[in-house]
Amino acid sequence: QVQLVESGGGLVQAGGSLRLSCAASGRTFNSYLMGWFRQAPGKERDFVAAISWSGGTTTFADSVKGRFTISRDNVKNTVYLQMNSLKPEDTALYYCAATRTAWTKDPKLYNYWGQGTQVTVSS
């Protein structure tokens, strides 16, 4: 089992940057595929990015490609989401999640979730 705690959210102007962190408990962090999702009010939870167990493979939603990067530090048990060139439409509650299922963007297949961190981008 793994527990996840996100941090780093906040209010930023359009064009700005934020770096989200997700700290994981447990000694098996490097066996989990990690993902970031986001949910705006009244909308479904959407996939943002994912990173493989080793960190060697990443994937992104089309809406954030070229602006966001995902990375992980398996020594610190932490996954990061670097968000650049932020837009008002990036405003949402951002969640990190963990799964041992094969490579997936489906939130239903992620077993563990953090509580979320709010990102608000003003125009």
Jmol script that loads the backbone (N, CA, C; Angstrom):
load data "model"
ATOM      1  N   GLN A   1       0.845  -1.192   0.000  1.00  0.00           N
ATOM      2  CA  GLN A   1       0.000   0.000   0.000  1.00  0.00           C
ATOM      3  C   GLN A   1       0.881   1.243   0.000  1.00  0.00           C
ATOM      4  N   VAL A   2       0.364   2.325  -0.573  1.00  0.00           N
ATOM      5  CA  VAL A   2       1.118   3.576  -0.637  1.00  0.00           C
ATOM      6  C   VAL A   2       0.187   4.726  -0.328  1.00  0.00           C
ATOM      7  N   GLN A   3       0.696   5.698   0.401  1.00  0.00           N
ATOM      8  CA  GLN A   3      -0.046   6.924   0.681  1.00  0.00           C
ATOM      9  C   GLN A   3       0.626   8.073  -0.049  1.00  0.00           C
ATOM     10  N   LEU A   4      -0.200   8.964  -0.607  1.00  0.00           N
ATOM     11  CA  LEU A   4       0.299  10.030  -1.466  1.00  0.00           C
ATOM     12  C   LEU A   4      -0.133  11.389  -0.931  1.00  0.00           C
ATOM     13  N   VAL A   5       0.807  12.339  -0.934  1.00  0.00           N
ATOM     14  CA  VAL A   5       0.506  13.690  -0.473  1.00  0.00           C
ATOM     15  C   VAL A   5       1.048  14.685  -1.490  1.00  0.00           C
ATOM     16  N   GLU A   6       0.131  15.449  -2.104  1.00  0.00           N
ATOM     17  CA  GLU A   6       0.527  16.449  -3.096  1.00  0.00           C
ATOM     18  C   GLU A   6       0.807  17.790  -2.429  1.00  0.00           C
ATOM     19  N   SER A   7       1.641  18.579  -3.085  1.00  0.00           N
ATOM     20  CA  SER A   7       1.918  19.946  -2.635  1.00  0.00           C
ATOM     21  C   SER A   7       2.376  20.760  -3.837  1.00  0.00           C
ATOM     22  N   GLY A   8       2.423  22.081  -3.638  1.00  0.00           N
ATOM     23  CA  GLY A   8       2.966  22.943  -4.677  1.00  0.00           C
ATOM     24  C   GLY A   8       1.946  23.732  -5.476  1.00  0.00           C
ATOM     25  N   GLY A   9       0.671  23.473  -5.228  1.00  0.00           N
ATOM     26  CA  GLY A   9      -0.349  24.229  -5.946  1.00  0.00           C
ATOM     27  C   GLY A   9      -0.391  25.672  -5.493  1.00  0.00           C
ATOM     28  N   GLY A  10      -1.167  26.475  -6.215  1.00  0.00           N
ATOM     29  CA  GLY A  10      -1.297  27.872  -5.849  1.00  0.00           C
ATOM     30  C   GLY A  10      -1.940  28.676  -6.940  1.00  0.00           C
ATOM     31  N   LEU A  11      -1.862  29.990  -6.775  1.00  0.00           N
ATOM     32  CA  LEU A  11      -2.415  30.929  -7.743  1.00  0.00           C
ATOM     33  C   LEU A  11      -1.278  31.513  -8.559  1.00  0.00           C
ATOM     34  N   VAL A  12      -1.432  31.478  -9.872  1.00  0.00           N
ATOM     35  CA  VAL A  12      -0.384  31.978 -10.763  1.00  0.00           C
ATOM     36  C   VAL A  12      -1.040  32.674 -11.947  1.00  0.00           C
ATOM     37  N   GLN A  13      -0.351  33.641 -12.500  1.00  0.00           N
ATOM     38  CA  GLN A  13      -0.867  34.318 -13.687  1.00  0.00           C
ATOM     39  C   GLN A  13      -0.630  33.466 -14.929  1.00  0.00           C
ATOM     40  N   ALA A  14      -1.448  33.686 -15.920  1.00  0.00           N
ATOM     41  CA  ALA A  14      -1.271  32.991 -17.191  1.00  0.00           C
ATOM     42  C   ALA A  14       0.140  33.243 -17.712  1.00  0.00           C
ATOM     43  N   GLY A  15       0.742  32.161 -18.221  1.00  0.00           N
ATOM     44  CA  GLY A  15       2.119  32.227 -18.685  1.00  0.00           C
ATOM     45  C   GLY A  15       3.136  31.856 -17.638  1.00  0.00           C
ATOM     46  N   GLY A  16       2.695  31.746 -16.403  1.00  0.00           N
ATOM     47  CA  GLY A  16       3.593  31.405 -15.309  1.00  0.00           C
ATOM     48  C   GLY A  16       3.832  29.911 -15.177  1.00  0.00           C
ATOM     49  N   SER A  17       4.560  29.552 -14.131  1.00  0.00           N
ATOM     50  CA  SER A  17       4.940  28.163 -13.902  1.00  0.00           C
ATOM     51  C   SER A  17       4.668  27.760 -12.458  1.00  0.00           C
ATOM     52  N   LEU A  18       4.426  26.483 -12.282  1.00  0.00           N
ATOM     53  CA  LEU A  18       4.325  25.871 -10.962  1.00  0.00           C
ATOM     54  C   LEU A  18       4.944  24.493 -11.040  1.00  0.00           C
ATOM     55  N   ARG A  19       5.445  24.029  -9.902  1.00  0.00           N
ATOM     56  CA  ARG A  19       5.957  22.668  -9.808  1.00  0.00           C
ATOM     57  C   ARG A  19       5.207  21.952  -8.699  1.00  0.00           C
ATOM     58  N   LEU A  20       4.474  20.923  -9.073  1.00  0.00           N
ATOM     59  CA  LEU A  20       3.766  20.107  -8.099  1.00  0.00           C
ATOM     60  C   LEU A  20       4.646  18.943  -7.671  1.00  0.00           C
ATOM     61  N   SER A  21       4.518  18.587  -6.412  1.00  0.00           N
ATOM     62  CA  SER A  21       5.228  17.431  -5.877  1.00  0.00           C
ATOM     63  C   SER A  21       4.218  16.459  -5.288  1.00  0.00           C
ATOM     64  N   CYS A  22       4.564  15.199  -5.316  1.00  0.00           N
ATOM     65  CA  CYS A  22       3.727  14.163  -4.716  1.00  0.00           C
ATOM     66  C   CYS A  22       4.659  13.231  -3.951  1.00  0.00           C
ATOM     67  N   ALA A  23       4.569  13.285  -2.640  1.00  0.00           N
ATOM     68  CA  ALA A  23       5.410  12.452  -1.789  1.00  0.00           C
ATOM     69  C   ALA A  23       4.668  11.170  -1.448  1.00  0.00           C
ATOM     70  N   ALA A  24       5.355  10.048  -1.599  1.00  0.00           N
ATOM     71  CA  ALA A  24       4.745   8.746  -1.358  1.00  0.00           C
ATOM     72  C   ALA A  24       5.381   8.064  -0.150  1.00  0.00           C
ATOM     73  N   SER A  25       4.544   7.397   0.606  1.00  0.00           N
ATOM     74  CA  SER A  25       5.050   6.583   1.706  1.00  0.00           C
ATOM     75  C   SER A  25       5.297   5.174   1.201  1.00  0.00           C
ATOM     76  N   GLY A  26       5.990   4.369   1.978  1.00  0.00           N
ATOM     77  CA  GLY A  26       6.195   2.979   1.612  1.00  0.00           C
ATOM     78  C   GLY A  26       7.522   2.749   0.914  1.00  0.00           C
ATOM     79  N   ARG A  27       7.963   1.507   0.951  1.00  0.00           N
ATOM     80  CA  ARG A  27       9.276   1.156   0.401  1.00  0.00           C
ATOM     81  C   ARG A  27       9.195   0.566  -0.990  1.00  0.00           C
ATOM     82  N   THR A  28       7.974   0.539  -1.569  1.00  0.00           N
ATOM     83  CA  THR A  28       7.823  -0.058  -2.894  1.00  0.00           C
ATOM     84  C   THR A  28       7.446   0.968  -3.939  1.00  0.00           C
ATOM     85  N   PHE A  29       7.795   2.227  -3.683  1.00  0.00           N
ATOM     86  CA  PHE A  29       7.413   3.306  -4.598  1.00  0.00           C
ATOM     87  C   PHE A  29       7.876   3.017  -6.012  1.00  0.00           C
ATOM     88  N   ASN A  30       9.052   2.462  -6.172  1.00  0.00           N
ATOM     89  CA  ASN A  30       9.583   2.277  -7.522  1.00  0.00           C
ATOM     90  C   ASN A  30       8.931   1.127  -8.268  1.00  0.00           C
ATOM     91  N   SER A  31       7.952   0.477  -7.656  1.00  0.00           N
ATOM     92  CA  SER A  31       7.200  -0.553  -8.366  1.00  0.00           C
ATOM     93  C   SER A  31       5.877  -0.029  -8.904  1.00  0.00           C
ATOM     94  N   TYR A  32       5.594   1.254  -8.670  1.00  0.00           N
ATOM     95  CA  TYR A  32       4.336   1.845  -9.098  1.00  0.00           C
ATOM     96  C   TYR A  32       4.525   2.766 -10.295  1.00  0.00           C
ATOM     97  N   LEU A  33       3.616   2.648 -11.249  1.00  0.00           N
ATOM     98  CA  LEU A  33       3.468   3.650 -12.287  1.00  0.00           C
ATOM     99  C   LEU A  33       2.754   4.826 -11.643  1.00  0.00           C
ATOM    100  N   MET A  34       3.227   6.037 -11.881  1.00  0.00           N
ATOM    101  CA  MET A  34       2.647   7.220 -11.250  1.00  0.00           C
ATOM    102  C   MET A  34       1.989   8.108 -12.297  1.00  0.00           C
ATOM    103  N   GLY A  35       0.846   8.666 -11.924  1.00  0.00           N
ATOM    104  CA  GLY A  35       0.136   9.552 -12.836  1.00  0.00           C
ATOM    105  C   GLY A  35      -0.317  10.821 -12.149  1.00  0.00           C
ATOM    106  N   TRP A  36      -0.541  11.834 -12.961  1.00  0.00           N
ATOM    107  CA  TRP A  36      -1.170  13.077 -12.512  1.00  0.00           C
ATOM    108  C   TRP A  36      -2.492  13.225 -13.264  1.00  0.00           C
ATOM    109  N   PHE A  37      -3.512  13.614 -12.524  1.00  0.00           N
ATOM    110  CA  PHE A  37      -4.825  13.866 -13.078  1.00  0.00           C
ATOM    111  C   PHE A  37      -5.294  15.228 -12.579  1.00  0.00           C
ATOM    112  N   ARG A  38      -6.321  15.758 -13.222  1.00  0.00           N
ATOM    113  CA  ARG A  38      -6.879  17.015 -12.751  1.00  0.00           C
ATOM    114  C   ARG A  38      -8.388  17.003 -12.931  1.00  0.00           C
ATOM    115  N   GLN A  39      -9.039  17.781 -12.076  1.00  0.00           N
ATOM    116  CA  GLN A  39     -10.490  17.854 -12.127  1.00  0.00           C
ATOM    117  C   GLN A  39     -10.929  19.284 -11.858  1.00  0.00           C
ATOM    118  N   ALA A  40     -11.592  19.851 -12.856  1.00  0.00           N
ATOM    119  CA  ALA A  40     -12.164  21.183 -12.715  1.00  0.00           C
ATOM    120  C   ALA A  40     -13.590  21.049 -12.189  1.00  0.00           C
ATOM    121  N   PRO A  41     -14.128  22.088 -11.554  1.00  0.00           N
ATOM    122  CA  PRO A  41     -15.489  22.006 -11.008  1.00  0.00           C
ATOM    123  C   PRO A  41     -16.499  21.617 -12.070  1.00  0.00           C
ATOM    124  N   GLY A  42     -17.314  20.618 -11.761  1.00  0.00           N
ATOM    125  CA  GLY A  42     -18.359  20.189 -12.672  1.00  0.00           C
ATOM    126  C   GLY A  42     -17.885  19.325 -13.826  1.00  0.00           C
ATOM    127  N   LYS A  43     -16.610  18.967 -13.825  1.00  0.00           N
ATOM    128  CA  LYS A  43     -16.071  18.168 -14.920  1.00  0.00           C
ATOM    129  C   LYS A  43     -15.511  16.852 -14.387  1.00  0.00           C
ATOM    130  N   GLU A  44     -15.255  15.950 -15.313  1.00  0.00           N
ATOM    131  CA  GLU A  44     -14.684  14.663 -14.942  1.00  0.00           C
ATOM    132  C   GLU A  44     -13.186  14.813 -14.632  1.00  0.00           C
ATOM    133  N   ARG A  45     -12.672  13.797 -13.964  1.00  0.00           N
ATOM    134  CA  ARG A  45     -11.247  13.771 -13.674  1.00  0.00           C
ATOM    135  C   ARG A  45     -10.505  13.341 -14.937  1.00  0.00           C
ATOM    136  N   ASP A  46      -9.585  14.178 -15.388  1.00  0.00           N
ATOM    137  CA  ASP A  46      -8.884  13.948 -16.653  1.00  0.00           C
ATOM    138  C   ASP A  46      -7.423  13.583 -16.429  1.00  0.00           C
ATOM    139  N   PHE A  47      -6.932  12.736 -17.291  1.00  0.00           N
ATOM    140  CA  PHE A  47      -5.522  12.372 -17.291  1.00  0.00           C
ATOM    141  C   PHE A  47      -4.671  13.568 -17.706  1.00  0.00           C
ATOM    142  N   VAL A  48      -3.526  13.737 -17.041  1.00  0.00           N
ATOM    143  CA  VAL A  48      -2.582  14.797 -17.395  1.00  0.00           C
ATOM    144  C   VAL A  48      -1.255  14.200 -17.869  1.00  0.00           C
ATOM    145  N   ALA A  49      -0.672  13.331 -17.047  1.00  0.00           N
ATOM    146  CA  ALA A  49       0.641  12.780 -17.379  1.00  0.00           C
ATOM    147  C   ALA A  49       0.872  11.512 -16.573  1.00  0.00           C
ATOM    148  N   ALA A  50       1.770  10.672 -17.072  1.00  0.00           N
ATOM    149  CA  ALA A  50       2.156   9.466 -16.346  1.00  0.00           C
ATOM    150  C   ALA A  50       3.626   9.184 -16.589  1.00  0.00           C
ATOM    151  N   ILE A  51       4.206   8.454 -15.654  1.00  0.00           N
ATOM    152  CA  ILE A  51       5.618   8.106 -15.743  1.00  0.00           C
ATOM    153  C   ILE A  51       5.804   6.665 -15.297  1.00  0.00           C
ATOM    154  N   SER A  52       6.670   5.970 -15.994  1.00  0.00           N
ATOM    155  CA  SER A  52       6.890   4.554 -15.709  1.00  0.00           C
ATOM    156  C   SER A  52       7.668   4.352 -14.411  1.00  0.00           C
ATOM    157  N   TRP A  53       7.769   3.078 -14.026  1.00  0.00           N
ATOM    158  CA  TRP A  53       8.417   2.725 -12.780  1.00  0.00           C
ATOM    159  C   TRP A  53       9.835   3.287 -12.700  1.00  0.00           C
ATOM    160  N   SER A  54      10.566   3.183 -13.793  1.00  0.00           N
ATOM    161  CA  SER A  54      11.959   3.629 -13.791  1.00  0.00           C
ATOM    162  C   SER A  54      12.101   5.110 -14.094  1.00  0.00           C
ATOM    163  N   GLY A  55      11.025   5.707 -14.613  1.00  0.00           N
ATOM    164  CA  GLY A  55      11.098   7.095 -15.049  1.00  0.00           C
ATOM    165  C   GLY A  55      11.528   7.249 -16.490  1.00  0.00           C
ATOM    166  N   GLY A  56      11.765   6.132 -17.167  1.00  0.00           N
ATOM    167  CA  GLY A  56      12.280   6.195 -18.524  1.00  0.00           C
ATOM    168  C   GLY A  56      11.243   6.470 -19.593  1.00  0.00           C
ATOM    169  N   THR A  57       9.979   6.274 -19.232  1.00  0.00           N
ATOM    170  CA  THR A  57       8.898   6.493 -20.195  1.00  0.00           C
ATOM    171  C   THR A  57       7.865   7.427 -19.588  1.00  0.00           C
ATOM    172  N   THR A  58       7.450   8.398 -20.388  1.00  0.00           N
ATOM    173  CA  THR A  58       6.428   9.345 -19.948  1.00  0.00           C
ATOM    174  C   THR A  58       5.391   9.517 -21.054  1.00  0.00           C
ATOM    175  N   THR A  59       4.219   9.963 -20.671  1.00  0.00           N
ATOM    176  CA  THR A  59       3.183  10.278 -21.632  1.00  0.00           C
ATOM    177  C   THR A  59       2.348  11.430 -21.097  1.00  0.00           C
ATOM    178  N   PHE A  60       1.760  12.196 -22.011  1.00  0.00           N
ATOM    179  CA  PHE A  60       1.049  13.399 -21.622  1.00  0.00           C
ATOM    180  C   PHE A  60      -0.263  13.521 -22.389  1.00  0.00           C
ATOM    181  N   ALA A  61      -1.206  14.192 -21.775  1.00  0.00           N
ATOM    182  CA  ALA A  61      -2.409  14.572 -22.492  1.00  0.00           C
ATOM    183  C   ALA A  61      -2.028  15.586 -23.564  1.00  0.00           C
ATOM    184  N   ASP A  62      -2.757  15.572 -24.673  1.00  0.00           N
ATOM    185  CA  ASP A  62      -2.448  16.496 -25.769  1.00  0.00           C
ATOM    186  C   ASP A  62      -2.503  17.946 -25.310  1.00  0.00           C
ATOM    187  N   SER A  63      -3.398  18.231 -24.372  1.00  0.00           N
ATOM    188  CA  SER A  63      -3.602  19.616 -23.931  1.00  0.00           C
ATOM    189  C   SER A  63      -2.411  20.190 -23.166  1.00  0.00           C
ATOM    190  N   VAL A  64      -1.515  19.325 -22.686  1.00  0.00           N
ATOM    191  CA  VAL A  64      -0.376  19.816 -21.904  1.00  0.00           C
ATOM    192  C   VAL A  64       0.968  19.493 -22.539  1.00  0.00           C
ATOM    193  N   LYS A  65       0.950  18.773 -23.647  1.00  0.00           N
ATOM    194  CA  LYS A  65       2.213  18.401 -24.307  1.00  0.00           C
ATOM    195  C   LYS A  65       3.013  19.641 -24.658  1.00  0.00           C
ATOM    196  N   GLY A  66       4.309  19.573 -24.366  1.00  0.00           N
ATOM    197  CA  GLY A  66       5.185  20.689 -24.658  1.00  0.00           C
ATOM    198  C   GLY A  66       5.214  21.742 -23.573  1.00  0.00           C
ATOM    199  N   ARG A  67       4.273  21.664 -22.624  1.00  0.00           N
ATOM    200  CA  ARG A  67       4.228  22.650 -21.534  1.00  0.00           C
ATOM    201  C   ARG A  67       4.519  22.019 -20.175  1.00  0.00           C
ATOM    202  N   PHE A  68       4.110  20.773 -19.996  1.00  0.00           N
ATOM    203  CA  PHE A  68       4.282  20.069 -18.729  1.00  0.00           C
ATOM    204  C   PHE A  68       5.329  18.978 -18.879  1.00  0.00           C
ATOM    205  N   THR A  69       6.062  18.732 -17.813  1.00  0.00           N
ATOM    206  CA  THR A  69       6.950  17.573 -17.753  1.00  0.00           C
ATOM    207  C   THR A  69       6.702  16.832 -16.444  1.00  0.00           C
ATOM    208  N   ILE A  70       6.917  15.535 -16.475  1.00  0.00           N
ATOM    209  CA  ILE A  70       6.758  14.697 -15.290  1.00  0.00           C
ATOM    210  C   ILE A  70       8.083  14.001 -15.022  1.00  0.00           C
ATOM    211  N   SER A  71       8.427  13.893 -13.763  1.00  0.00           N
ATOM    212  CA  SER A  71       9.663  13.217 -13.388  1.00  0.00           C
ATOM    213  C   SER A  71       9.453  12.559 -12.027  1.00  0.00           C
ATOM    214  N   ARG A  72      10.380  11.677 -11.668  1.00  0.00           N
ATOM    215  CA  ARG A  72      10.277  11.021 -10.368  1.00  0.00           C
ATOM    216  C   ARG A  72      11.665  10.801  -9.797  1.00  0.00           C
ATOM    217  N   ASP A  73      11.716  10.770  -8.478  1.00  0.00           N
ATOM    218  CA  ASP A  73      12.949  10.479  -7.757  1.00  0.00           C
ATOM    219  C   ASP A  73      12.641   9.294  -6.856  1.00  0.00           C
ATOM    220  N   ASN A  74      13.105   8.114  -7.236  1.00  0.00           N
ATOM    221  CA  ASN A  74      12.779   6.901  -6.487  1.00  0.00           C
ATOM    222  C   ASN A  74      13.560   6.791  -5.172  1.00  0.00           C
ATOM    223  N   VAL A  75      14.531   7.641  -4.975  1.00  0.00           N
ATOM    224  CA  VAL A  75      15.226   7.685  -3.684  1.00  0.00           C
ATOM    225  C   VAL A  75      14.405   8.519  -2.698  1.00  0.00           C
ATOM    226  N   LYS A  76      13.856   9.627  -3.191  1.00  0.00           N
ATOM    227  CA  LYS A  76      13.032  10.499  -2.342  1.00  0.00           C
ATOM    228  C   LYS A  76      11.570  10.090  -2.328  1.00  0.00           C
ATOM    229  N   ASN A  77      11.212   9.058  -3.089  1.00  0.00           N
ATOM    230  CA  ASN A  77       9.806   8.612  -3.172  1.00  0.00           C
ATOM    231  C   ASN A  77       8.879   9.767  -3.567  1.00  0.00           C
ATOM    232  N   THR A  78       9.279  10.495  -4.569  1.00  0.00           N
ATOM    233  CA  THR A  78       8.528  11.685  -4.970  1.00  0.00           C
ATOM    234  C   THR A  78       8.392  11.744  -6.485  1.00  0.00           C
ATOM    235  N   VAL A  79       7.212  12.158  -6.929  1.00  0.00           N
ATOM    236  CA  VAL A  79       6.980  12.420  -8.340  1.00  0.00           C
ATOM    237  C   VAL A  79       6.639  13.897  -8.499  1.00  0.00           C
ATOM    238  N   TYR A  80       7.082  14.489  -9.600  1.00  0.00           N
ATOM    239  CA  TYR A  80       6.928  15.910  -9.826  1.00  0.00           C
ATOM    240  C   TYR A  80       6.157  16.174 -11.117  1.00  0.00           C
ATOM    241  N   LEU A  81       5.467  17.287 -11.136  1.00  0.00           N
ATOM    242  CA  LEU A  81       4.840  17.769 -12.357  1.00  0.00           C
ATOM    243  C   LEU A  81       5.255  19.226 -12.523  1.00  0.00           C
ATOM    244  N   GLN A  82       6.120  19.479 -13.487  1.00  0.00           N
ATOM    245  CA  GLN A  82       6.541  20.840 -13.798  1.00  0.00           C
ATOM    246  C   GLN A  82       5.587  21.393 -14.843  1.00  0.00           C
ATOM    247  N   MET A  83       4.943  22.506 -14.506  1.00  0.00           N
ATOM    248  CA  MET A  83       3.942  23.088 -15.390  1.00  0.00           C
ATOM    249  C   MET A  83       4.401  24.470 -15.812  1.00  0.00           C
ATOM    250  N   ASN A  84       4.629  24.629 -17.103  1.00  0.00           N
ATOM    251  CA  ASN A  84       5.065  25.909 -17.666  1.00  0.00           C
ATOM    252  C   ASN A  84       3.996  26.452 -18.610  1.00  0.00           C
ATOM    253  N   SER A  85       4.114  27.724 -18.916  1.00  0.00           N
ATOM    254  CA  SER A  85       3.180  28.384 -19.849  1.00  0.00           C
ATOM    255  C   SER A  85       1.738  28.088 -19.464  1.00  0.00           C
ATOM    256  N   LEU A  86       1.435  28.251 -18.211  1.00  0.00           N
ATOM    257  CA  LEU A  86       0.111  27.902 -17.712  1.00  0.00           C
ATOM    258  C   LEU A  86      -0.968  28.779 -18.325  1.00  0.00           C
ATOM    259  N   LYS A  87      -2.133  28.171 -18.520  1.00  0.00           N
ATOM    260  CA  LYS A  87      -3.288  28.832 -19.115  1.00  0.00           C
ATOM    261  C   LYS A  87      -4.449  28.779 -18.123  1.00  0.00           C
ATOM    262  N   PRO A  88      -5.390  29.694 -18.248  1.00  0.00           N
ATOM    263  CA  PRO A  88      -6.558  29.646 -17.350  1.00  0.00           C
ATOM    264  C   PRO A  88      -7.277  28.300 -17.388  1.00  0.00           C
ATOM    265  N   GLU A  89      -7.283  27.645 -18.539  1.00  0.00           N
ATOM    266  CA  GLU A  89      -7.947  26.347 -18.640  1.00  0.00           C
ATOM    267  C   GLU A  89      -7.208  25.230 -17.916  1.00  0.00           C
ATOM    268  N   ASP A  90      -6.025  25.508 -17.398  1.00  0.00           N
ATOM    269  CA  ASP A  90      -5.317  24.529 -16.562  1.00  0.00           C
ATOM    270  C   ASP A  90      -5.806  24.565 -15.108  1.00  0.00           C
ATOM    271  N   THR A  91      -6.656  25.519 -14.796  1.00  0.00           N
ATOM    272  CA  THR A  91      -7.183  25.629 -13.435  1.00  0.00           C
ATOM    273  C   THR A  91      -7.966  24.376 -13.066  1.00  0.00           C
ATOM    274  N   ALA A  92      -7.574  23.751 -11.961  1.00  0.00           N
ATOM    275  CA  ALA A  92      -8.211  22.502 -11.533  1.00  0.00           C
ATOM    276  C   ALA A  92      -7.581  22.052 -10.217  1.00  0.00           C
ATOM    277  N   LEU A  93      -8.202  21.033  -9.653  1.00  0.00           N
ATOM    278  CA  LEU A  93      -7.599  20.320  -8.525  1.00  0.00           C
ATOM    279  C   LEU A  93      -6.748  19.196  -9.121  1.00  0.00           C
ATOM    280  N   TYR A  94      -5.470  19.190  -8.779  1.00  0.00           N
ATOM    281  CA  TYR A  94      -4.536  18.230  -9.358  1.00  0.00           C
ATOM    282  C   TYR A  94      -4.266  17.110  -8.361  1.00  0.00           C
ATOM    283  N   TYR A  95      -4.382  15.875  -8.851  1.00  0.00           N
ATOM    284  CA  TYR A  95      -4.177  14.695  -8.038  1.00  0.00           C
ATOM    285  C   TYR A  95      -3.017  13.874  -8.585  1.00  0.00           C
ATOM    286  N   CYS A  96      -2.237  13.289  -7.694  1.00  0.00           N
ATOM    287  CA  CYS A  96      -1.337  12.238  -8.145  1.00  0.00           C
ATOM    288  C   CYS A  96      -1.938  10.890  -7.753  1.00  0.00           C
ATOM    289  N   ALA A  97      -1.550   9.872  -8.484  1.00  0.00           N
ATOM    290  CA  ALA A  97      -2.115   8.549  -8.295  1.00  0.00           C
ATOM    291  C   ALA A  97      -1.076   7.493  -8.632  1.00  0.00           C
ATOM    292  N   ALA A  98      -1.290   6.307  -8.088  1.00  0.00           N
ATOM    293  CA  ALA A  98      -0.338   5.212  -8.282  1.00  0.00           C
ATOM    294  C   ALA A  98      -1.072   3.953  -8.693  1.00  0.00           C
ATOM    295  N   THR A  99      -0.418   3.179  -9.550  1.00  0.00           N
ATOM    296  CA  THR A  99      -0.987   1.908  -9.977  1.00  0.00           C
ATOM    297  C   THR A  99       0.129   0.932 -10.285  1.00  0.00           C
ATOM    298  N   ARG A 100      -0.217  -0.352 -10.174  1.00  0.00           N
ATOM    299  CA  ARG A 100       0.705  -1.402 -10.626  1.00  0.00           C
ATOM    300  C   ARG A 100       0.184  -2.060 -11.894  1.00  0.00           C
ATOM    301  N   THR A 101      -0.971  -1.540 -12.365  1.00  0.00           N
ATOM    302  CA  THR A 101      -1.524  -2.038 -13.614  1.00  0.00           C
ATOM    303  C   THR A 101      -0.597  -1.622 -14.756  1.00  0.00           C
ATOM    304  N   ALA A 102      -0.722  -2.307 -15.862  1.00  0.00           N
ATOM    305  CA  ALA A 102       0.087  -1.955 -17.023  1.00  0.00           C
ATOM    306  C   ALA A 102      -0.205  -0.512 -17.430  1.00  0.00           C
ATOM    307  N   TRP A 103       0.700   0.052 -18.166  1.00  0.00           N
ATOM    308  CA  TRP A 103       0.670   1.443 -18.635  1.00  0.00           C
ATOM    309  C   TRP A 103      -0.762   1.891 -18.969  1.00  0.00           C
ATOM    310  N   THR A 104      -1.277   2.871 -18.263  1.00  0.00           N
ATOM    311  CA  THR A 104      -2.659   3.242 -18.446  1.00  0.00           C
ATOM    312  C   THR A 104      -2.884   4.708 -18.141  1.00  0.00           C
ATOM    313  N   LYS A 105      -3.870   5.311 -18.829  1.00  0.00           N
ATOM    314  CA  LYS A 105      -4.310   6.674 -18.570  1.00  0.00           C
ATOM    315  C   LYS A 105      -5.698   6.670 -17.921  1.00  0.00           C
ATOM    316  N   ASP A 106      -6.225   5.510 -17.661  1.00  0.00           N
ATOM    317  CA  ASP A 106      -7.577   5.363 -17.124  1.00  0.00           C
ATOM    318  C   ASP A 106      -7.564   5.550 -15.613  1.00  0.00           C
ATOM    319  N   PRO A 107      -8.221   6.588 -15.099  1.00  0.00           N
ATOM    320  CA  PRO A 107      -8.187   6.818 -13.650  1.00  0.00           C
ATOM    321  C   PRO A 107      -8.784   5.657 -12.858  1.00  0.00           C
ATOM    322  N   LYS A 108      -9.685   4.906 -13.463  1.00  0.00           N
ATOM    323  CA  LYS A 108     -10.298   3.779 -12.751  1.00  0.00           C
ATOM    324  C   LYS A 108      -9.303   2.680 -12.426  1.00  0.00           C
ATOM    325  N   LEU A 109      -8.170   2.675 -13.121  1.00  0.00           N
ATOM    326  CA  LEU A 109      -7.175   1.618 -12.922  1.00  0.00           C
ATOM    327  C   LEU A 109      -6.055   2.048 -11.977  1.00  0.00           C
ATOM    328  N   TYR A 110      -6.170   3.252 -11.426  1.00  0.00           N
ATOM    329  CA  TYR A 110      -5.207   3.698 -10.419  1.00  0.00           C
ATOM    330  C   TYR A 110      -5.776   3.386  -9.040  1.00  0.00           C
ATOM    331  N   ASN A 111      -4.964   2.771  -8.204  1.00  0.00           N
ATOM    332  CA  ASN A 111      -5.442   2.233  -6.937  1.00  0.00           C
ATOM    333  C   ASN A 111      -5.340   3.221  -5.777  1.00  0.00           C
ATOM    334  N   TYR A 112      -4.349   4.106  -5.849  1.00  0.00           N
ATOM    335  CA  TYR A 112      -4.071   4.993  -4.729  1.00  0.00           C
ATOM    336  C   TYR A 112      -4.059   6.439  -5.214  1.00  0.00           C
ATOM    337  N   TRP A 113      -4.649   7.310  -4.381  1.00  0.00           N
ATOM    338  CA  TRP A 113      -4.804   8.717  -4.750  1.00  0.00           C
ATOM    339  C   TRP A 113      -4.415   9.619  -3.588  1.00  0.00           C
ATOM    340  N   GLY A 114      -3.866  10.776  -3.942  1.00  0.00           N
ATOM    341  CA  GLY A 114      -3.657  11.804  -2.947  1.00  0.00           C
ATOM    342  C   GLY A 114      -4.923  12.621  -2.756  1.00  0.00           C
ATOM    343  N   GLN A 115      -4.822  13.645  -1.913  1.00  0.00           N
ATOM    344  CA  GLN A 115      -5.996  14.459  -1.592  1.00  0.00           C
ATOM    345  C   GLN A 115      -6.176  15.610  -2.578  1.00  0.00           C
ATOM    346  N   GLY A 116      -5.165  15.870  -3.383  1.00  0.00           N
ATOM    347  CA  GLY A 116      -5.248  16.921  -4.389  1.00  0.00           C
ATOM    348  C   GLY A 116      -4.631  18.231  -3.938  1.00  0.00           C
ATOM    349  N   THR A 117      -4.168  18.999  -4.908  1.00  0.00           N
ATOM    350  CA  THR A 117      -3.650  20.346  -4.653  1.00  0.00           C
ATOM    351  C   THR A 117      -4.224  21.272  -5.716  1.00  0.00           C
ATOM    352  N   GLN A 118      -4.719  22.429  -5.277  1.00  0.00           N
ATOM    353  CA  GLN A 118      -5.424  23.332  -6.181  1.00  0.00           C
ATOM    354  C   GLN A 118      -4.447  24.189  -6.976  1.00  0.00           C
ATOM    355  N   VAL A 119      -4.689  24.248  -8.277  1.00  0.00           N
ATOM    356  CA  VAL A 119      -3.950  25.138  -9.168  1.00  0.00           C
ATOM    357  C   VAL A 119      -4.954  26.100  -9.793  1.00  0.00           C
ATOM    358  N   THR A 120      -4.707  27.378  -9.636  1.00  0.00           N
ATOM    359  CA  THR A 120      -5.572  28.396 -10.201  1.00  0.00           C
ATOM    360  C   THR A 120      -4.730  29.326 -11.057  1.00  0.00           C
ATOM    361  N   VAL A 121      -5.125  29.462 -12.323  1.00  0.00           N
ATOM    362  CA  VAL A 121      -4.390  30.303 -13.263  1.00  0.00           C
ATOM    363  C   VAL A 121      -5.282  31.482 -13.643  1.00  0.00           C
ATOM    364  N   SER A 122      -4.835  32.668 -13.331  1.00  0.00           N
ATOM    365  CA  SER A 122      -5.612  33.863 -13.638  1.00  0.00           C
ATOM    366  C   SER A 122      -5.210  34.415 -15.000  1.00  0.00           C
ATOM    367  N   SER A 123      -6.193  35.019 -15.665  1.00  0.00           N
ATOM    368  CA  SER A 123      -5.923  35.569 -17.007  1.00  0.00           C
ATOM    369  C   SER A 123      -5.441  37.011 -16.934  1.00  0.00           C
TER     370      SER A 123
END
end "model"
wireframe off; spacefill off
backbone 0.3
color backbone group
